[in-house]
């Protein structure tokens, strides 16, 4: 999908390498994405902490192949707010490991900063862990 059309629809997709610098790259992409929207600055502080925690968790998972990227989706609507999604692919279905119940310090932070958040596993030959967080829009003036 052309980037200009992405902006009209209010979403952005990118793939990042499984590397410690990816959290910083995701924050830069997030700031750029939000700068296109009136009221985007409302989300910056919490959204940067959330994306950092989700990307760092994906990078640090030891059982994921290093060559597979981490996919990130930002979706914004003036009516529903900001959704951040991090998809981490690479664990063969037969070797799937259980996901914690959100008890890690990073996921507790995501839970505290988000209006809503969640996790799901999608199986299609390999397992994709999809973590998402939703930040509510700013209150009307």
C-alpha positions as CSV (number, residue, x, y, z in Angstrom):
1,X,0.0,0.0,0.0
2,X,1.5,3.4,-0.9
3,X,2.6,5.5,2.0
4,X,0.3,8.4,1.0
5,X,-2.7,6.1,1.2
6,X,-1.5,4.8,4.6
7,X,-1.6,8.4,5.9
8,X,-5.1,8.9,4.7
9,X,-6.3,5.7,6.4
10,X,-4.4,6.6,9.6
11,X,-2.2,3.6,9.9
12,X,1.4,2.6,9.4
13,X,3.2,-0.7,9.1
14,X,6.9,-1.3,9.4
15,X,9.3,-4.3,10.0
16,X,12.2,-3.9,12.3
17,X,15.2,-6.2,12.9
18,X,15.5,-8.3,16.0
19,X,18.1,-5.9,17.5
20,X,18.4,-3.8,20.6
21,X,18.3,-0.6,18.6
22,X,14.9,-1.4,17.2
23,X,13.1,0.1,20.2
24,X,14.7,3.5,19.5
25,X,13.8,3.2,15.8
26,X,10.2,2.4,16.7
27,X,10.0,5.5,18.9
28,X,11.3,7.6,16.0
29,X,8.7,6.1,13.7
30,X,6.0,6.6,16.3
31,X,6.8,10.3,16.8
32,X,6.8,10.8,13.0
33,X,3.5,9.0,12.7
34,X,1.8,11.0,15.4
35,X,3.2,14.3,14.1
36,X,0.8,14.0,11.2
37,X,-2.3,14.0,13.5
38,X,-3.9,16.9,15.3
39,X,-3.6,16.0,19.0
40,X,-0.9,13.4,18.3
41,X,1.2,14.9,21.0
42,X,-1.3,13.6,23.6
43,X,-0.1,10.1,23.1
44,X,3.7,10.6,22.8
45,X,4.9,9.9,26.4
46,X,2.8,6.8,27.1
47,X,3.0,5.5,23.6
48,X,6.8,5.7,23.6
49,X,7.0,3.7,26.8
50,X,4.6,1.1,25.5
51,X,6.4,0.6,22.2
52,X,9.7,0.4,24.0
53,X,8.4,-2.4,26.3
54,X,6.8,-4.4,23.5
55,X,9.8,-4.2,21.1
56,X,12.3,-5.0,23.9
57,X,10.3,-8.0,25.0
58,X,10.3,-9.3,21.4
59,X,14.0,-8.7,21.0
60,X,14.9,-10.4,24.2
61,X,12.9,-13.6,23.6
62,X,15.6,-16.2,23.3
63,X,13.7,-18.8,21.3
64,X,13.0,-16.5,18.3
65,X,15.2,-16.8,15.2
66,X,17.3,-13.6,14.9
67,X,16.8,-13.3,11.1
68,X,13.0,-12.9,11.4
69,X,11.8,-9.2,11.8
70,X,9.4,-7.8,14.3
71,X,6.4,-6.2,12.7
72,X,4.9,-3.0,14.1
73,X,1.6,-1.4,13.3
74,X,0.4,2.0,14.4
75,X,-3.3,2.8,13.9
76,X,-4.9,6.2,14.7
77,X,-8.4,7.5,14.7
78,X,-9.6,10.7,16.2
79,X,-12.6,8.8,17.5
80,X,-11.0,5.6,18.9
81,X,-7.5,6.8,19.7
82,X,-4.1,5.1,19.1
83,X,-3.5,1.3,18.7
84,X,0.0,0.0,18.8
85,X,0.6,-3.6,17.7
86,X,3.8,-5.6,17.8
87,X,3.9,-9.0,16.0
88,X,6.8,-11.4,16.7
89,X,7.0,-14.4,14.4
90,X,9.2,-17.4,14.4
91,X,8.4,-20.1,16.9
92,X,7.5,-23.4,15.3
93,X,4.0,-24.6,16.3
94,X,5.3,-27.8,17.7
95,X,7.7,-25.9,20.0
96,X,5.2,-23.3,21.2
97,X,6.0,-22.0,24.7
98,X,3.4,-20.7,27.1
99,X,3.0,-17.0,27.3
100,X,3.0,-15.4,30.8
101,X,-0.1,-13.9,32.2
102,X,1.1,-10.3,31.8
103,X,3.1,-10.5,35.0
104,X,6.4,-9.2,33.7
105,X,7.3,-5.6,34.7
106,X,7.2,-4.5,31.1
107,X,3.7,-5.9,30.5
108,X,2.5,-4.5,33.8
109,X,3.6,-1.1,32.6
110,X,1.8,-1.6,29.3
111,X,-1.3,-2.5,31.2
112,X,-1.1,0.6,33.4
113,X,-0.6,3.0,30.6
114,X,-3.2,1.6,28.2
115,X,-6.9,2.0,28.1
116,X,-6.9,-1.6,26.9
117,X,-4.3,-4.2,25.9
118,X,-4.0,-7.8,24.9
119,X,-2.1,-10.7,23.5
120,X,-2.9,-13.4,21.1
121,X,-1.1,-16.3,19.3
122,X,-1.8,-16.8,15.6
123,X,-0.7,-20.1,14.2
124,X,0.2,-20.5,10.5
125,X,3.2,-22.9,10.3
126,X,4.9,-20.8,12.9
127,X,3.5,-18.9,15.9
128,X,3.1,-15.2,15.8
129,X,2.8,-13.5,19.2
130,X,0.7,-10.4,18.7
131,X,0.7,-7.8,21.5
132,X,-1.4,-4.7,21.2
133,X,-2.2,-1.7,23.3
134,X,-4.9,0.9,22.9
135,X,-4.5,4.5,24.1
136,X,-7.8,6.6,24.4
137,X,-8.1,9.8,22.4
138,X,-7.7,13.1,24.3
139,X,-10.8,14.4,25.9
140,X,-12.7,17.0,23.9
141,X,-11.9,20.6,24.6
